[in-house]
Amino acid sequence: MNKYDELVQKSLTNGTIDENDIKWIMTSKDVELLPLLHAAYKVRYKYFENKVRIHIINNVKSGNCSEDCSYCAQSKESKNEIEKYPIKAREEILADAKKAFDGGSFRYCMVFSGNRQNKKDMDYICDVVSEIKQKYPMEVCVSAGFLNDELATQLHNAGVNRYNHNLNTSSNYYGSICRSHTYQMRVETINTAKKNGMDVCSGIIIGMGETIDDLINITKELKNVAAKSVPVNFFVPVEGHRLKEFHDLTPEYCLKVLCVFRFTLPDAELRSAGGREHHLRSLQALSLYPANSIFALGYLTTGGDGLEQTKKMITDAGFVVEKVEE
Ligand code: SF4
């Protein structure tokens, strides 16, 4: 059995691959990209066939965050002149949800800046979510900072299918990217969301100075929190970020990372997420071999390809846009 078939077999049989396999994928000169992508596709196909879920993000509240995540242009210490606004008007959010649904979005992701929402904002969020769920048969994901049981129950009762709270990097490295909260606080919010009936979306940002050992740890940590959905973001050095170290990512490196996540989290909804246009460039379509989902529109601070262009890329590459079954 060749090395690529071995990766497929381990992933499908054991639900993961070994640490040495990850090191081989990420560092060996023997690795050939196309056989690696083909092997990742075999695992992806078992759970998701050739379907692609499009996720549309609506950045519903922007800026003025009290946290200091050093990769984020919305952090309290960022000097970036991003557009800052309180929660958007109900009509605007609903109109965007309609546009997302009509455009073929599988899931509508509403992102609110800030570490925790106050009661007034949370009541408003839940009210809008209920109306979206009544009108449009698509899934709704919310990202609104830290949760306690009360907030999580409220979101779940409003119809939120999934809660997003990213781990972002490995537990060992977390202190290098953020000082205002801990990795453990993030894990607790993820567990609170699950305990209160929501699926969890938890992703990472590649290229913030993490090592291959950090990457190995992240795969284990995402498995531990049982994230059903894993957005893999590629760090774009936006103006105002304060990371001391960040990688110069190449398309090949990004594709290898996606393959690692497919082999280690075989049945997770793996997303080619923020930064894909910037770092994967002309190889973007190849990310669909390991990933079965993709973001289009609405990135927080970095722009992105339009919906129609994203759909064209998917169908041109022979994949099928997946809709929620009504
Ligand atoms: S990532 Fe979220 S919590 Fe961190 S600074 Fe940005 S908006 Fe705030």
Boltz pocket constraint, residues with backbone or C-beta under 6 A from the ligand:
constraints:
  - pocket:
      binder: B
      contacts: [[A, 65], [A, 66], [A, 67], [A, 68], [A, 69], [A, 72], [A, 73], [A, 74], [A, 75], [A, 76], [A, 112], [A, 113], [A, 114], [A, 115]]
      max_distance: 6.0
